[in-house]
Amino acid sequence: MSISKRFTRFFLITFYLLCCFVADAQRPDAILNTLEEKYPQEKIYIQYDRPYYNPGETIWFKAYLFSGNTPSDYSKTIYAELINDKGKLLQKKIMPVIESGAGSFFDLPDTLTSAVVYVRAYTAWMLNFDASLLYTKAVSIVSNAKKTTVVP
């Protein structure tokens, strides 16, 4: 085989492989874009009226629903749950989404003894994905009960 035929053959094989790698390099990006278009990821942000509460008070909050960096219009309902430090569900709210937002409140029980409660919020669409993507925040509870100390 002559040198020019070998060079031509090598050049064609190299060009073919290079084209295949370039085409495959574009595929993951296209796949991610398709995934984002068909299955958008929603996020919830919640704004509270204050950073901590006493037992018996009301937690007022406003929830904002986003998909990427824009307000989401996919889900029409936000679910919010108030959970104690042992994982027991204390209250659940179902809120309609109006213009990518919803508002509601939780009434804290007078008998609440834990120093923290958790607010978990999600949409039905968000339950299709990993549970770590659900909104969860610890809310501090300040107890008014005085602790007695025993002096020996």
RODREN-974442 format. One record per atom (N, C-alpha, C): atom name; x, y, z; residue number from 0. Coordinates in nm, 4 decimals. Atoms other than C-alpha are relative to their C-alpha. Last residue first. Layout:
<rs>
  atom         X         Y         Z    n
    CA         X         Y         Z  NUM
...
</rs>
This chain:
<rs>
  atom         X         Y         Z    n
     N   -0.0219    0.1074   -0.1008  151
    CA   -2.8262    2.0532    9.7004  151
     C    0.0358    0.0539    0.1358  151
     N   -0.1246   -0.0323   -0.0689  150
    CA   -2.9812    2.3363    9.4959  150
     C    0.0212   -0.1063    0.1073  150
     N   -0.0037    0.0556   -0.1358  149
    CA   -3.2402    2.2087    9.2523  149
     C    0.1373    0.0302    0.0594  149
     N   -0.1263    0.0659   -0.0312  148
    CA   -3.2896    2.4242    8.9475  148
     C   -0.0042   -0.0442    0.1454  148
     N   -0.0341   -0.0018   -0.1425  147
    CA   -3.6272    2.5106    8.8139  147
     C    0.1299   -0.0759    0.0208  147
     N   -0.0590    0.1248   -0.0451  146
    CA   -3.6643    2.5927    8.4483  146
     C    0.0379    0.0150    0.1476  146
     N   -0.1210   -0.0203   -0.0793  145
    CA   -3.9018    2.8697    8.3671  145
     C    0.0503   -0.1351    0.0469  145
     N   -0.0034    0.0755   -0.1259  144
    CA   -4.1470    2.7996    8.0885  144
     C    0.1333    0.0229    0.0705  144
     N    0.0141   -0.0927   -0.1124  143
    CA   -4.1664    3.0771    7.8322  143
     C    0.0101   -0.0709    0.1342  143
     N    0.0903    0.0433   -0.1051  142
    CA   -4.0337    2.8550    7.5530  142
     C    0.0002    0.1013    0.1134  142
     N   -0.0522   -0.0505   -0.1263  141
    CA   -3.8840    3.0099    7.2423  141
     C   -0.1012   -0.0349    0.1073  141
     N    0.1074   -0.0236   -0.0968  140
    CA   -3.9601    2.8045    6.9321  140
     C    0.0655    0.0411    0.1311  140
     N   -0.0323    0.0000   -0.1427  139
    CA   -3.7161    2.8176    6.6395  139
     C   -0.1219    0.0349    0.0846  139
     N    0.0479   -0.1255   -0.0584  138
    CA   -3.8375    2.7275    6.2907  138
     C    0.0209   -0.0088    0.1508  138
     N    0.0201    0.0062   -0.1446  137
    CA   -3.6436    2.4580    6.1030  137
     C   -0.0407    0.1380    0.0490  137
     N   -0.0691   -0.1002   -0.0806  136
    CA   -3.6880    2.4695    5.7268  136
     C   -0.0353   -0.0198    0.1464  136
     N    0.0057    0.0321   -0.1426  135
    CA   -3.7744    2.2080    5.4652  135
     C    0.0793    0.1045    0.0761  135
     N   -0.0346   -0.1100   -0.0897  134
    CA   -3.8563    2.2736    5.0976  134
     C   -0.0166   -0.0488    0.1438  134
     N    0.1163   -0.0627   -0.0628  133
    CA   -3.8579    1.9488    4.9001  133
     C    0.0477    0.1101    0.0940  133
     N    0.0331   -0.1238    0.0704  132
    CA   -3.5479    1.8819    4.6870  132
     C   -0.1251    0.0680    0.0553  132
     N   -0.0884   -0.1056   -0.0487  131
    CA   -3.4111    1.6249    4.9348  131
     C   -0.0279    0.1337   -0.0684  131
     N    0.0595   -0.0649   -0.1170  130
    CA   -3.7174    1.4105    4.8602  130
     C    0.0892    0.1107    0.0558  130
     N   -0.0654    0.0336   -0.1257  129
    CA   -3.5788    1.3288    4.5135  129
     C   -0.0590    0.0802    0.1161  129
     N   -0.1451   -0.0085   -0.0016  128
    CA   -3.8235    1.3773    4.2273  128
     C    0.0527   -0.0343    0.1387  128
     N   -0.0530    0.0914    0.1012  127
    CA   -4.1855    1.2861    4.1511  127
     C    0.1524   -0.0073    0.0021  127
     N   -0.0072    0.1335   -0.0590  126
    CA   -4.2950    1.4471    4.4808  126
     C    0.0508   -0.1040   -0.0993  126
     N   -0.1288    0.0145   -0.0673  125
    CA   -4.2082    1.7886    4.3309  125
     C    0.0163   -0.1389    0.0625  125
     N   -0.1031    0.0233    0.1010  124
    CA   -4.5018    1.7595    4.0907  124
     C    0.1359   -0.0259    0.0646  124
     N    0.0140    0.1395    0.0415  123
    CA   -4.7503    1.7239    4.3788  123
     C    0.1069   -0.0356   -0.1032  123
     N    0.1112    0.0148    0.0926  122
    CA   -4.6176    2.0501    4.5178  122
     C   -0.0102   -0.1477   -0.0360  122
     N   -0.0240    0.0671    0.1269  121
    CA   -4.4003    2.0877    4.8246  121
     C   -0.1240    0.0104   -0.0877  121
     N    0.0928   -0.0433    0.1031  120
    CA   -4.3610    2.2485    5.1655  120
     C    0.0382   -0.0643   -0.1331  120
     N   -0.0324    0.0667    0.1258  119
    CA   -4.2046    2.1240    5.4885  119
     C   -0.1059    0.0400   -0.1017  119
     N    0.0994   -0.0261    0.1028  118
    CA   -4.2049    2.3448    5.7959  118
     C    0.0509   -0.0678   -0.1264  118
     N   -0.0431   -0.0042    0.1389  117
    CA   -4.0118    2.2081    6.0896  117
     C   -0.1183    0.0289   -0.0905  117
     N    0.0955    0.0703    0.0852  116
    CA   -4.0578    2.2729    6.4588  116
     C    0.0492    0.0178   -0.1433  116
     N    0.0014   -0.0208    0.1442  115
    CA   -3.7875    2.3645    6.7082  115
     C   -0.1155   -0.0791   -0.0621  115
     N   -0.0665   -0.1271    0.0290  114
    CA   -3.7395    2.4045    7.0819  114
     C   -0.0006    0.0317   -0.1482  114
     N   -0.1262    0.0102    0.0748  113
    CA   -3.9890    2.1310    7.1651  113
     C    0.0537    0.1390   -0.0330  113
     N   -0.1163    0.0000   -0.0890  112
    CA   -4.2451    2.1751    7.4424  112
     C    0.1323   -0.0040   -0.0754  112
     N   -0.1217    0.0343    0.0737  111
    CA   -4.5595    2.2714    7.2517  111
     C    0.1221    0.0117    0.0903  111
     N   -0.0712    0.1035   -0.0741  110
    CA   -4.8550    2.2750    7.4918  110
     C    0.1308   -0.0416   -0.0676  110
     N   -0.0468   -0.0565   -0.1273  109
    CA   -4.9948    2.6037    7.3673  109
     C    0.0888   -0.0976    0.0754  109
     N    0.0716    0.0401   -0.1211  108
    CA   -5.0159    2.4521    7.0162  108
     C    0.0601    0.0659    0.1249  108
     N   -0.0807    0.0854   -0.0871  107
    CA   -4.8688    2.6549    6.7291  107
     C   -0.0805   -0.0375    0.1240  107
     N    0.0196   -0.0345   -0.1406  106
    CA   -5.1291    2.7865    6.4847  106
     C    0.0808   -0.0979    0.0849  106
     N    0.0063    0.1130   -0.0915  105
    CA   -4.9921    2.7538    6.1302  105
     C   -0.0217    0.0546    0.1400  105
     N   -0.0513   -0.0125   -0.1366  104
    CA   -5.0581    3.0149    5.8650  104
     C   -0.0085   -0.1344    0.0696  104
     N    0.0785    0.0694   -0.1002  103
    CA   -5.1339    3.0642    5.4938  103
     C    0.0640    0.0207    0.1370  103
     N   -0.0223   -0.0413   -0.1376  102
    CA   -5.0152    3.2308    5.1769  102
     C   -0.0886   -0.0776    0.0950  102
     N    0.1061    0.0473   -0.0889  101
    CA   -4.9714    3.1246    4.8170  101
     C    0.0339    0.0440    0.1417  101
     N   -0.0142   -0.0217   -0.1431  100
    CA   -4.7671    3.2496    4.5243  100
     C   -0.1193   -0.0543    0.0767  100
     N   -0.1217    0.0634   -0.0525   99
    CA   -4.7011    3.1749    4.1573   99
     C    0.0234    0.0245    0.1480   99
     N   -0.1133   -0.0759    0.0528   98
    CA   -4.9754    3.4108    4.0345   98
     C    0.1310   -0.0443    0.0656   98
     N    0.0521   -0.1118    0.0786   97
    CA   -5.2313    3.2370    4.2555   97
     C    0.1185    0.0866   -0.0389   97
     N   -0.1051   -0.0873    0.0517   96
    CA   -5.1342    2.8933    4.3874   96
     C   -0.0655    0.1050   -0.0893   96
     N    0.0007   -0.0213    0.1448   95
    CA   -5.4112    2.7336    4.5924   95
     C    0.1104    0.0982   -0.0398   95
     N    0.0183   -0.1388    0.0438   94
    CA   -5.3076    2.6301    4.9433   94
     C   -0.0063    0.0088   -0.1518   94
     N    0.0073    0.0126    0.1453   93
    CA   -5.3397    2.2953    5.1213   93
     C   -0.0382    0.1370   -0.0530   93
     N    0.0749   -0.1020    0.0724   92
    CA   -5.2283    2.3201    5.4836   92
     C    0.0066   -0.0311   -0.1490   92
     N   -0.0241    0.0030    0.1442   91
    CA   -5.1185    2.0372    5.7128   91
     C   -0.0909    0.1029   -0.0650   91
     N    0.1025   -0.0641    0.0831   90
    CA   -5.0801    2.0457    6.0891   90
     C    0.0388   -0.0128   -0.1457   90
     N    0.0884   -0.0778   -0.0873   89
    CA   -4.8931    1.8619    6.3660   89
     C   -0.1155    0.0627   -0.0781   89
     N    0.0702   -0.1044    0.0735   88
    CA   -4.7251    1.5831    6.1671   88
     C   -0.0984    0.0702    0.0933   88
     N    0.1453    0.0137   -0.0003   87
    CA   -4.4969    1.3872    6.3996   87
     C   -0.0628    0.1192   -0.0720   87
     N    0.0484    0.0406    0.1314   86
    CA   -4.1277    1.3809    6.3041   86
     C   -0.1503   -0.0171   -0.0088   86
     N    0.0008    0.1459    0.0039   85
    CA   -3.9890    1.3863    6.6594   85
     C   -0.0529   -0.0545   -0.1329   85
     N   -0.1378    0.0502    0.0039   84
    CA   -3.8876    1.7537    6.6341   84
     C    0.0089   -0.1525   -0.0018   84
     N   -0.0770   -0.0231   -0.1235   83
    CA   -4.2438    1.8558    6.5431   83
     C    0.1371   -0.0656   -0.0104   83
     N   -0.0458    0.1265   -0.0566   82
    CA   -4.3779    1.8808    6.1877   82
     C    0.0805    0.0298    0.1262   82
     N   -0.0703   -0.0366   -0.1221   81
    CA   -4.5852    2.1610    6.0323   81
     C    0.0318   -0.1303    0.0740   81
     N    0.0187    0.0816   -0.1200   80
    CA   -4.6811    2.0707    5.6770   80
     C    0.0824    0.0562    0.1138   80
     N   -0.0951   -0.0373   -0.1052   79
    CA   -4.7316    2.2788    5.3641   79
     C   -0.0344   -0.0794    0.1255   79
     N    0.0285    0.0676   -0.1267   78
    CA   -4.8917    2.1641    5.0392   78
     C    0.1072    0.0399    0.0999   78
     N   -0.1164    0.0201   -0.0861   77
    CA   -4.8870    2.3972    4.7392   77
     C   -0.0486   -0.0640    0.1292   77
     N    0.0218    0.0213   -0.1433   76
    CA   -5.1536    2.3705    4.4679   76
     C    0.1344   -0.0199    0.0696   76
     N    0.1082   -0.0885   -0.0441   75
    CA   -5.1772    2.4916    4.1062   75
     C   -0.0286   -0.0122    0.1492   75
     N    0.0821    0.0516   -0.1093   74
    CA   -4.8543    2.3466    3.9759   74
     C   -0.1020    0.1041    0.0425   74
     N    0.0306    0.1417    0.0202   73
    CA   -4.7079    2.4287    3.6351   73
     C   -0.0958   -0.0512    0.1069   73
     N    0.1440    0.0100    0.0203   72
    CA   -4.7209    2.8105    3.6403   72
     C   -0.0423   -0.1448   -0.0236   72
     N    0.0517    0.1233    0.0596   71
    CA   -4.3789    2.8676    3.7865   71
     C   -0.1512    0.0075   -0.0171   71
     N    0.1164    0.0531   -0.0716   70
    CA   -4.2277    3.2097    3.8457   70
     C   -0.0599   -0.1188   -0.0746   70
     N    0.1249   -0.0686    0.0329   69
    CA   -3.8937    3.2418    3.6675   69
     C   -0.1140   -0.0581    0.0821   69
     N   -0.0046   -0.1353   -0.0558   68
    CA   -3.5399    3.1592    3.7789   68
     C   -0.1267    0.0785   -0.0284   68
     N   -0.1213   -0.0685    0.0442   67
    CA   -3.5663    2.7829    3.7327   67
     C    0.0062    0.1357    0.0679   67
     N   -0.0565    0.1037    0.0861   66
    CA   -3.9263    2.6933    3.7989   66
     C    0.1208    0.0625   -0.0664   66
     N   -0.0843   -0.0328    0.1152   65
    CA   -4.0424    2.9042    4.0892   65
     C    0.0351   -0.1263   -0.0774   65
     N   -0.0297    0.1177    0.0801   64
    CA   -4.3183    2.8902    4.3527   64
     C    0.0746    0.0416   -0.1266   64
     N   -0.0232   -0.0394    0.1383   63
    CA   -4.3351    3.1552    4.6249   63
     C    0.0464   -0.1226   -0.0771   63
     N   -0.0807    0.0917    0.0804   62
    CA   -4.4833    3.0755    4.9654   62
     C    0.0070    0.0497   -0.1439   62
     N    0.0329   -0.0153    0.1419   61
    CA   -4.6062    3.3381    5.2124   61
     C    0.0957   -0.0882   -0.0782   61
     N   -0.1022    0.0156    0.1038   60
    CA   -4.6037    3.2719    5.5843   60
     C   -0.0585    0.0197   -0.1388   60
     N    0.0524   -0.0472    0.1283   59
    CA   -4.7806    3.3487    5.9103   59
     C    0.1107   -0.0145   -0.1034   59
     N   -0.1052   -0.0178    0.1001   58
    CA   -4.6765    3.1383    6.2097   58
     C   -0.0683    0.0389   -0.1306   58
     N    0.0308    0.0362    0.1381   57
    CA   -4.9371    3.1900    6.4816   57
     C    0.1191    0.0285   -0.0902   57
     N    0.0033   -0.1076    0.0997   56
    CA   -4.8594    3.1924    6.8519   56
     C   -0.0292   -0.0564   -0.1389   56
     N    0.1302   -0.0643    0.0026   55
    CA   -4.9545    2.9320    7.1159   55
     C   -0.0099    0.1133   -0.1015   55
     N    0.1129    0.0931    0.0082   54
    CA   -4.5952    2.8306    7.1912   54
     C   -0.1326    0.0766    0.0070   54
     N    0.0323    0.0578   -0.1301   53
    CA   -4.3613    3.1244    7.1289   53
     C   -0.1106   -0.1032   -0.0190   53
     N    0.1372   -0.0096   -0.0508   52
    CA   -4.2155    3.2064    6.7875   52
     C   -0.0070   -0.0591    0.1403   52
     N    0.0276    0.0958   -0.1073   51
    CA   -3.8865    3.2681    6.6048   51
     C   -0.1365    0.0302    0.0610   51
     N   -0.0942    0.1122   -0.0026   50
    CA   -3.7593    3.4338    6.2822   50
     C   -0.0280   -0.1045    0.1094   50
     N   -0.1101   -0.0226   -0.0943   49
    CA   -4.0572    3.6568    6.2076   49
     C    0.0883   -0.1243    0.0085   49
     N    0.0182   -0.1327   -0.0585   48
    CA   -4.3360    3.7049    5.9466   48
     C    0.1037    0.0308    0.1075   48
     N    0.0722    0.0028   -0.1281   47
    CA   -4.2086    3.4126    5.7413   47
     C   -0.0130    0.1401    0.0560   47
     N   -0.0321   -0.1190   -0.0788   46
    CA   -4.1101    3.4061    5.3724   46
     C   -0.0892   -0.0025    0.1241   46
     N    0.1014   -0.0452   -0.0958   45
    CA   -4.1134    3.0695    5.1985   45
     C    0.0552    0.1163    0.0801   45
     N   -0.0635   -0.0885   -0.0976   44
    CA   -3.9277    2.9720    4.8806   44
     C   -0.1099    0.0514    0.0914   44
     N    0.0856   -0.0824   -0.0850   43
    CA   -4.0494    2.6752    4.6773   43
     C    0.0885    0.0813    0.0934   43
     N   -0.0599   -0.0319   -0.1302   42
    CA   -3.8621    2.5218    4.3857   42
     C   -0.0978    0.0882    0.0754   42
     N    0.0582   -0.1114   -0.0747   41
    CA   -3.9964    2.3480    4.0758   41
     C    0.0731    0.0171    0.1325   41
     N   -0.0176    0.0148   -0.1446   40
    CA   -3.7864    2.1333    3.8440   40
     C   -0.0558    0.1237    0.0690   40
     N   -0.0594   -0.1139   -0.0708   39
    CA   -3.9154    2.1240    3.4866   39
     C    0.0055   -0.0239    0.1504   39
     N    0.0168    0.0249   -0.1428   38
    CA   -3.9716    1.7798    3.3319   38
     C    0.0622    0.1149    0.0798   38
     N    0.1083    0.0950   -0.0239   37
    CA   -4.0282    1.8155    2.9568   37
     C   -0.0304   -0.0190    0.1483   37
     N    0.1240   -0.0429    0.0640   36
    CA   -3.8276    2.1337    2.8983   36
     C   -0.1168   -0.0919    0.0340   36
     N    0.0463   -0.1233   -0.0648   35
    CA   -3.5522    2.0618    3.1512   35
     C   -0.1328    0.0463   -0.0589   35
     N    0.0453    0.0352   -0.1344   34
    CA   -3.5151    1.7024    3.0273   34
     C   -0.0567    0.1219    0.0716   34
     N    0.1275    0.0686    0.0171   33
    CA   -3.4957    1.8235    2.6678   33
     C   -0.0587   -0.0380    0.1354   33
     N    0.0978   -0.1019    0.0402   32
    CA   -3.2237    2.0701    2.7643   32
     C   -0.1380   -0.0613   -0.0181   32
     N    0.0325   -0.0799   -0.1185   31
    CA   -3.0365    1.7985    2.9530   31
     C   -0.1016    0.1084   -0.0325   31
     N    0.0823    0.0839   -0.0875   30
    CA   -3.0560    1.5646    2.6516   30
     C   -0.0403    0.0777    0.1248   30
     N    0.1334    0.0053    0.0594   29
    CA   -2.9313    1.8381    2.4194   29
     C   -0.0943   -0.0831    0.0874   29
     N    0.0581   -0.1328   -0.0157   28
    CA   -2.6361    1.9012    2.6483   28
     C   -0.1416    0.0032   -0.0551   28
     N    0.0394   -0.0201   -0.1401   27
    CA   -2.5663    1.5294    2.6744   27
     C   -0.0636    0.1373    0.0240   27
     N    0.1185    0.0712   -0.0442   26
    CA   -2.5859    1.4951    2.2914   26
     C   -0.0349    0.0221    0.1468   26
     N    0.1156   -0.0876    0.0021   25
    CA   -2.3386    1.7626    2.1888   25
     C   -0.1235   -0.0673    0.0577   25
     N   -0.0231   -0.1051   -0.0985   24
    CA   -2.0312    1.5649    2.2931   24
     C   -0.1184    0.0954    0.0054   24
     N    0.0332    0.0518   -0.1336   23
    CA   -2.1678    1.2642    2.1065   23
     C    0.0201    0.1050    0.1075   23
     N    0.1448    0.0216   -0.0046   22
    CA   -2.1717    1.4599    1.7791   22
     C   -0.0422   -0.0518    0.1369   22
     N    0.0621   -0.1327   -0.0068   21
    CA   -1.8200    1.5879    1.8427   21
     C   -0.1506   -0.0143    0.0085   21
     N   -0.0211   -0.0537   -0.1348   20
    CA   -1.7000    1.2354    1.9223   20
     C   -0.0646    0.1365    0.0157   20
     N    0.0807    0.0775   -0.0947   19
    CA   -1.8562    1.0919    1.6050   19
     C    0.0130    0.0553    0.1415   19
     N    0.1403   -0.0388    0.0188   18
    CA   -1.7128    1.3710    1.3895   18
     C   -0.0910   -0.0740    0.0976   18
     N    0.0146   -0.1352   -0.0541   17
    CA   -1.3664    1.3094    1.5341   17
     C   -0.1441    0.0486   -0.0122   17
     N    0.0031    0.0111   -0.1457   16
    CA   -1.3985    0.9378    1.4678   16
     C   -0.0182    0.1360    0.0665   16
     N    0.1228    0.0682   -0.0388   15
    CA   -1.4895    1.0000    1.1036   15
     C   -0.0124   -0.0092    0.1528   15
     N    0.1094   -0.0956    0.0208   14
    CA   -1.2090    1.2543    1.0544   14
     C   -0.1334   -0.0605    0.0432   14
     N   -0.0113   -0.1028   -0.1035   13
    CA   -0.9538    1.0158    1.2064   13
     C   -0.1141    0.1000   -0.0102   13
     N    0.0376    0.0647   -0.1264   12
    CA   -1.0733    0.7307    0.9858   12
     C    0.0040    0.1015    0.1140   12
     N    0.1443    0.0262    0.0020   11
    CA   -1.0640    0.9535    0.6775   11
     C   -0.0470   -0.0643    0.1304   11
     N    0.0701   -0.1276   -0.0089   10
    CA   -0.7147    1.0904    0.7584   10
     C   -0.1512   -0.0222    0.0048   10
     N   -0.0158   -0.0498   -0.1364    9
    CA   -0.5735    0.7438    0.8277    9
     C   -0.0789    0.1286    0.0201    9
     N    0.0779    0.0895   -0.0850    8
    CA   -0.7124    0.6145    0.4952    8
     C    0.0048    0.0468    0.1463    8
     N    0.1415   -0.0283    0.0282    7
    CA   -0.5784    0.9157    0.3071    7
     C   -0.0887   -0.0852    0.0900    7
     N    0.0312   -0.1320   -0.0566    6
    CA   -0.2378    0.8795    0.4740    6
     C   -0.1476    0.0344   -0.0200    6
     N    0.0007    0.0148   -0.1466    5
    CA   -0.2295    0.5075    0.4004    5
     C   -0.0377    0.1324    0.0671    5
     N    0.1226    0.0722   -0.0342    4
    CA   -0.3301    0.5717    0.0392    4
     C   -0.0112   -0.0195    0.1510    4
     N    0.1137   -0.0916    0.0177    3
    CA   -0.0628    0.8436    0.0064    3
     C   -0.1317   -0.0697    0.0320    3
     N    0.0057   -0.0941   -0.1118    2
    CA    0.2029    0.6160    0.1560    2
     C   -0.1195    0.0926   -0.0137    2
     N   -0.0831   -0.1189    0.0116    1
    CA    0.1383    0.3386   -0.0933    1
     C   -0.0224    0.0924    0.1190    1
     N    0.0849   -0.1161    0.0000    0
    CA    0.0000    0.0000    0.0000    0
     C    0.0904    0.1236    0.0000    0
</rs>
